[in-house]
């Protein structure tokens, strides 16, 4: 997981947390992200939890049309 600090359109500081994972269907690396207001240990744990949930959701919701054809 890595973090990027940025300012939103209201000039407020936010933190975007990223995680990469390899899609087993396409064999490509993909990236997911979440945005939180703080960069504390508690926020980092929350971001890790949310990122893992997003990855699980993306891997479990593959329909047959999205699967790689051989």
C-alpha positions, 0 to 999 in steps of 0.5 A: 500500500502507498499513500499520496497526499493531495488537495481537493477542489475545496483546497482541503488536504486528503490522502489517497491510499493505493494497492496493486493486485494481479488479476488472475483472469487477465494476468495484468496488474490493476490498482484500487484506491480509497480516499480518507481525510487523515494519515494516521495509523488508524486511517491506514488500517481502515484504508487497508481494510477497505482496499482488501474489500474492494479487491475481493469484490472485483475478483468475485464479480467477474462475469463470463463475458469479462473472463479471458478467452483462449 
